[in-house]
Amino acid sequence: MTRARESFASAVVVAAGKGERFGATDKVLRPLAGQPVLAWTLEALEASETVADVVVVAGEHTLSAIRALIDRGNWTKARTVVTGGARRQDSVLAGLRA
């Protein structure tokens, strides 16, 4: 017999990177199989039964574009977008605080 899960998790998507190794500062907005990379992540989290809400951490350089993508999408869990920090650990902390 399986029990229903009573606890839910929040997810933090750290999408604030500079993209130096990738060669593009907007790598999460680049298309992959017809939609932005970030959209694939948001769809997976939206489909998760245990994820209740999603915080997206964006870089200052992509903040408005990521907010626009989320506004256009059909994701009810991605309600919070925050600005990342200078280092990845700063961005993670900003997401956890949100």
KOLBA-615969 format. One record per residue (C-alpha): x, y, z; residue in one letter; residue number from 0. Coordinates in nm, 3 decimals. Example, Ala and Ser with C-alpha at 12.3 -4.5 7.8 and 13.67 -1.06 7.14 Angstrom:
# KOLBA-615969
<pt><X>1.230</X><Y>-0.450</Y><Z>0.780</Z><residu>a</residu><num>0</num></pt>
<pt><X>1.367</X><Y>-0.106</Y><Z>0.714</Z><residu>s</residu><num>1</num></pt>
This chain:
# KOLBA-615969
<pt><X>0.000</X><Y>0.000</Y><Z>0.000</Z><residu>m</residu><num>0</num></pt>
<pt><X>0.136</X><Y>0.343</Y><Z>-0.090</Z><residu>t</residu><num>1</num></pt>
<pt><X>0.063</X><Y>0.656</Y><Z>0.107</Z><residu>r</residu><num>2</num></pt>
<pt><X>-0.009</X><Y>0.991</Y><Z>-0.052</Z><residu>a</residu><num>3</num></pt>
<pt><X>0.267</X><Y>1.243</Y><Z>-0.008</Z><residu>r</residu><num>4</num></pt>
<pt><X>0.164</X><Y>1.515</Y><Z>0.231</Z><residu>e</residu><num>5</num></pt>
<pt><X>0.470</X><Y>1.733</Y><Z>0.197</Z><residu>s</residu><num>6</num></pt>
<pt><X>0.564</X><Y>1.940</Y><Z>-0.101</Z><residu>f</residu><num>7</num></pt>
<pt><X>0.888</X><Y>2.098</Y><Z>-0.214</Z><residu>a</residu><num>8</num></pt>
<pt><X>0.985</X><Y>2.428</Y><Z>-0.362</Z><residu>s</residu><num>9</num></pt>
<pt><X>1.228</X><Y>2.425</Y><Z>-0.653</Z><residu>a</residu><num>10</num></pt>
<pt><X>1.496</X><Y>2.684</Y><Z>-0.720</Z><residu>v</residu><num>11</num></pt>
<pt><X>1.608</X><Y>2.714</Y><Z>-1.083</Z><residu>v</residu><num>12</num></pt>
<pt><X>1.939</X><Y>2.897</Y><Z>-1.097</Z><residu>v</residu><num>13</num></pt>
<pt><X>1.943</X><Y>3.052</Y><Z>-1.445</Z><residu>a</residu><num>14</num></pt>
<pt><X>2.163</X><Y>3.353</Y><Z>-1.374</Z><residu>a</residu><num>15</num></pt>
<pt><X>2.487</X><Y>3.237</Y><Z>-1.530</Z><residu>g</residu><num>16</num></pt>
<pt><X>2.704</X><Y>3.440</Y><Z>-1.759</Z><residu>k</residu><num>17</num></pt>
<pt><X>2.728</X><Y>3.160</Y><Z>-2.013</Z><residu>g</residu><num>18</num></pt>
<pt><X>3.102</X><Y>3.204</Y><Z>-2.062</Z><residu>e</residu><num>19</num></pt>
<pt><X>3.170</X><Y>2.836</Y><Z>-2.137</Z><residu>r</residu><num>20</num></pt>
<pt><X>2.862</X><Y>2.819</Y><Z>-2.360</Z><residu>f</residu><num>21</num></pt>
<pt><X>2.957</X><Y>3.135</Y><Z>-2.546</Z><residu>g</residu><num>22</num></pt>
<pt><X>2.625</X><Y>3.314</Y><Z>-2.499</Z><residu>a</residu><num>23</num></pt>
<pt><X>2.492</X><Y>3.516</Y><Z>-2.207</Z><residu>t</residu><num>24</num></pt>
<pt><X>2.133</X><Y>3.410</Y><Z>-2.269</Z><residu>d</residu><num>25</num></pt>
<pt><X>2.181</X><Y>3.032</Y><Z>-2.284</Z><residu>k</residu><num>26</num></pt>
<pt><X>1.862</X><Y>2.952</Y><Z>-2.091</Z><residu>v</residu><num>27</num></pt>
<pt><X>1.664</X><Y>3.148</Y><Z>-2.350</Z><residu>l</residu><num>28</num></pt>
<pt><X>1.823</X><Y>2.977</Y><Z>-2.651</Z><residu>r</residu><num>29</num></pt>
<pt><X>1.591</X><Y>2.741</Y><Z>-2.840</Z><residu>p</residu><num>30</num></pt>
<pt><X>1.616</X><Y>2.368</Y><Z>-2.796</Z><residu>l</residu><num>31</num></pt>
<pt><X>1.375</X><Y>2.151</Y><Z>-2.995</Z><residu>a</residu><num>32</num></pt>
<pt><X>1.142</X><Y>2.442</Y><Z>-3.057</Z><residu>g</residu><num>33</num></pt>
<pt><X>1.135</X><Y>2.619</Y><Z>-2.722</Z><residu>q</residu><num>34</num></pt>
<pt><X>1.376</X><Y>2.794</Y><Z>-2.484</Z><residu>p</residu><num>35</num></pt>
<pt><X>1.589</X><Y>2.571</Y><Z>-2.263</Z><residu>v</residu><num>36</num></pt>
<pt><X>1.431</X><Y>2.723</Y><Z>-1.952</Z><residu>l</residu><num>37</num></pt>
<pt><X>1.083</X><Y>2.631</Y><Z>-2.078</Z><residu>a</residu><num>38</num></pt>
<pt><X>1.177</X><Y>2.261</Y><Z>-2.072</Z><residu>w</residu><num>39</num></pt>
<pt><X>1.281</X><Y>2.292</Y><Z>-1.708</Z><residu>t</residu><num>40</num></pt>
<pt><X>0.965</X><Y>2.479</Y><Z>-1.612</Z><residu>l</residu><num>41</num></pt>
<pt><X>0.747</X><Y>2.220</Y><Z>-1.788</Z><residu>e</residu><num>42</num></pt>
<pt><X>0.915</X><Y>1.935</Y><Z>-1.600</Z><residu>a</residu><num>43</num></pt>
<pt><X>0.868</X><Y>2.111</Y><Z>-1.266</Z><residu>l</residu><num>44</num></pt>
<pt><X>0.509</X><Y>2.200</Y><Z>-1.352</Z><residu>e</residu><num>45</num></pt>
<pt><X>0.437</X><Y>1.831</Y><Z>-1.413</Z><residu>a</residu><num>46</num></pt>
<pt><X>0.593</X><Y>1.723</Y><Z>-1.083</Z><residu>s</residu><num>47</num></pt>
<pt><X>0.346</X><Y>1.612</Y><Z>-0.820</Z><residu>e</residu><num>48</num></pt>
<pt><X>0.578</X><Y>1.706</Y><Z>-0.535</Z><residu>t</residu><num>49</num></pt>
<pt><X>0.690</X><Y>2.052</Y><Z>-0.648</Z><residu>v</residu><num>50</num></pt>
<pt><X>0.449</X><Y>2.315</Y><Z>-0.519</Z><residu>a</residu><num>51</num></pt>
<pt><X>0.621</X><Y>2.630</Y><Z>-0.638</Z><residu>d</residu><num>52</num></pt>
<pt><X>0.921</X><Y>2.738</Y><Z>-0.842</Z><residu>v</residu><num>53</num></pt>
<pt><X>1.164</X><Y>3.025</Y><Z>-0.787</Z><residu>v</residu><num>54</num></pt>
<pt><X>1.366</X><Y>3.127</Y><Z>-1.092</Z><residu>v</residu><num>55</num></pt>
<pt><X>1.692</X><Y>3.309</Y><Z>-1.031</Z><residu>v</residu><num>56</num></pt>
<pt><X>1.787</X><Y>3.521</Y><Z>-1.333</Z><residu>a</residu><num>57</num></pt>
<pt><X>2.085</X><Y>3.737</Y><Z>-1.416</Z><residu>g</residu><num>58</num></pt>
<pt><X>2.036</X><Y>4.110</Y><Z>-1.452</Z><residu>e</residu><num>59</num></pt>
<pt><X>2.113</X><Y>4.069</Y><Z>-1.824</Z><residu>h</residu><num>60</num></pt>
<pt><X>1.818</X><Y>3.829</Y><Z>-1.878</Z><residu>t</residu><num>61</num></pt>
<pt><X>1.579</X><Y>3.929</Y><Z>-1.600</Z><residu>l</residu><num>62</num></pt>
<pt><X>1.318</X><Y>4.100</Y><Z>-1.815</Z><residu>s</residu><num>63</num></pt>
<pt><X>1.332</X><Y>3.833</Y><Z>-2.087</Z><residu>a</residu><num>64</num></pt>
<pt><X>1.286</X><Y>3.553</Y><Z>-1.834</Z><residu>i</residu><num>65</num></pt>
<pt><X>0.995</X><Y>3.735</Y><Z>-1.670</Z><residu>r</residu><num>66</num></pt>
<pt><X>0.838</X><Y>3.780</Y><Z>-2.014</Z><residu>a</residu><num>67</num></pt>
<pt><X>0.885</X><Y>3.410</Y><Z>-2.094</Z><residu>l</residu><num>68</num></pt>
<pt><X>0.716</X><Y>3.310</Y><Z>-1.769</Z><residu>i</residu><num>69</num></pt>
<pt><X>0.432</X><Y>3.558</Y><Z>-1.826</Z><residu>d</residu><num>70</num></pt>
<pt><X>0.371</X><Y>3.409</Y><Z>-2.173</Z><residu>r</residu><num>71</num></pt>
<pt><X>0.388</X><Y>3.051</Y><Z>-2.051</Z><residu>g</residu><num>72</num></pt>
<pt><X>0.128</X><Y>2.835</Y><Z>-1.887</Z><residu>n</residu><num>73</num></pt>
<pt><X>0.325</X><Y>2.763</Y><Z>-1.569</Z><residu>w</residu><num>74</num></pt>
<pt><X>0.132</X><Y>2.820</Y><Z>-1.249</Z><residu>t</residu><num>75</num></pt>
<pt><X>0.415</X><Y>2.717</Y><Z>-1.018</Z><residu>k</residu><num>76</num></pt>
<pt><X>0.678</X><Y>2.964</Y><Z>-1.146</Z><residu>a</residu><num>77</num></pt>
<pt><X>0.552</X><Y>3.267</Y><Z>-0.959</Z><residu>r</residu><num>78</num></pt>
<pt><X>0.875</X><Y>3.420</Y><Z>-0.833</Z><residu>t</residu><num>79</num></pt>
<pt><X>1.170</X><Y>3.556</Y><Z>-1.031</Z><residu>v</residu><num>80</num></pt>
<pt><X>1.464</X><Y>3.707</Y><Z>-0.842</Z><residu>v</residu><num>81</num></pt>
<pt><X>1.793</X><Y>3.858</Y><Z>-0.949</Z><residu>t</residu><num>82</num></pt>
<pt><X>2.103</X><Y>3.647</Y><Z>-0.901</Z><residu>g</residu><num>83</num></pt>
<pt><X>2.431</X><Y>3.752</Y><Z>-0.748</Z><residu>g</residu><num>84</num></pt>
<pt><X>2.788</X><Y>3.793</Y><Z>-0.863</Z><residu>a</residu><num>85</num></pt>
<pt><X>2.872</X><Y>3.426</Y><Z>-0.803</Z><residu>r</residu><num>86</num></pt>
<pt><X>2.667</X><Y>3.110</Y><Z>-0.837</Z><residu>r</residu><num>87</num></pt>
<pt><X>2.658</X><Y>3.065</Y><Z>-0.460</Z><residu>q</residu><num>88</num></pt>
<pt><X>2.512</X><Y>3.417</Y><Z>-0.428</Z><residu>d</residu><num>89</num></pt>
<pt><X>2.244</X><Y>3.330</Y><Z>-0.683</Z><residu>s</residu><num>90</num></pt>
<pt><X>2.157</X><Y>3.008</Y><Z>-0.502</Z><residu>v</residu><num>91</num></pt>
<pt><X>2.127</X><Y>3.199</Y><Z>-0.175</Z><residu>l</residu><num>92</num></pt>
<pt><X>1.897</X><Y>3.457</Y><Z>-0.339</Z><residu>a</residu><num>93</num></pt>
<pt><X>1.675</X><Y>3.175</Y><Z>-0.463</Z><residu>g</residu><num>94</num></pt>
<pt><X>1.666</X><Y>3.003</Y><Z>-0.124</Z><residu>l</residu><num>95</num></pt>
<pt><X>1.580</X><Y>3.329</Y><Z>0.048</Z><residu>r</residu><num>96</num></pt>
<pt><X>1.293</X><Y>3.390</Y><Z>-0.191</Z><residu>a</residu><num>97</num></pt>
